[in-house]
Amino acid sequence: MTESMSKHVQIGEWIFEIKMVRALKVSEYGKPYSAIANCNVNGDTMYIDGLLAKNAKIFTKSDFNSFNDFCYKMGLKQFSYHRYQNGQSIIKDNMVSSPDDRDSASIILSK
């Protein structure tokens, strides 16, 4: 995966910065989705806010990898998300890894 996306684009005298992203878990745009997340980008970090899944589905390893790969394409270094596990509020901070290095585990720090 070598293709990358810029966090900003210049059009005329304006520079447009990507600061917010809405992510939908769905096979085709426009179809009903099974999960949604609002993401805020600040510097080289993305915070996944408002992660909601239909029928209380869990945030899977595949989901984690999708967010990691998006951050990698954006040139970000870290992403964080908030989850409730066993009735406790937990924030997970994750270092972005190259999709090519999928075998090496991402560093996950719990606050």
N, C-alpha and C positions, 0 to 999 in steps of 0.2 A: 504494500500500500504506500505509494510514493506521492500520490496526488494530495495537495494541501489546499486549504481555503484561507483566505485572508480575513482578519477580523475587521478590516475596514476597506472601503472603496471610495475613490474620488470621482465625483461627477461634477464637471464644471468647477466652480470655486468652493464646492462643498465636499467635505469628507464625512461619509456615513459609517458609523461604528456599530458593529454588532455587540449589543450589550444584553439583550434578552432573546431567549429562544423558547418556543413551545414545542415539546416533543410528544408525539402521539405513537402509541404502540398499535400498529395496524398494518395489514398486508398491502393495502392500496389506499391512497389518499382519497378522502371523501366517504369512505366506508366507516361503519361504527368501530370505534377503537376500544381496546380493553384496558388501556392505562394512559395516563397523561402526566406530564411533568412540566413545570415552568422552571426555566433555567436562567440564572443571572450570571453574566461574565464580568469579572472585575480583575483587570490586569491579566495575569496568567493563570487565574483560578476560576472555575465555574462552580456555582452552588446550585444544586438541584433542589428546587423549592416546590412544595405542593405536589409531591409524588403520590398520585392516587391510582389505585388499580381496581377494576371491576371485580366483584366477588372476592375481595380481600386476597387476591393472588399475590404471591411473594415476588420480590425483586430477585430474579434469577441470575445465574452466572452469565447467561446469554445477554440479559438486559444490561448487566454490569459491563460486559465487553462492548456492547453497542455504544454506551455512554463514553467509555474509555476511548474507543476508536474515533468518535466524533471529536472529543477533546484533542486527540492526537492530530487530527486533520486541521483543527483550528490553531494548532501550535501552542496549546495550553500545557501547563506543567502539573496541575492538580485539579481534582474535582471533589466536592463534598456533598453528602446527602444525609438527610435526617430520616430515621426510621424508629418505630416502636418495636422493640423486641422483648418478649417476656414481660410486657407491661412497663418497660423502662424506655425513656427517651434517650436515643443514642445518635450521636453525630459521627459519621464515618468520613475521614479524610483519606483520599486515595491519590497516590502519585500516578500520573499518566505514563503508560508504557507503550512501546511500539507494538502494533498488532503482530509484527513478525516475531516478537519475543514472547508469544503467548504462553510458551512453556514455563517461562520464569514468572513467578507469582508477583503480582503488584504488592507494593508495600501498603498495608492498611493500618492506620493509626486510629485508635478510638479515643475520643475525648471523654 
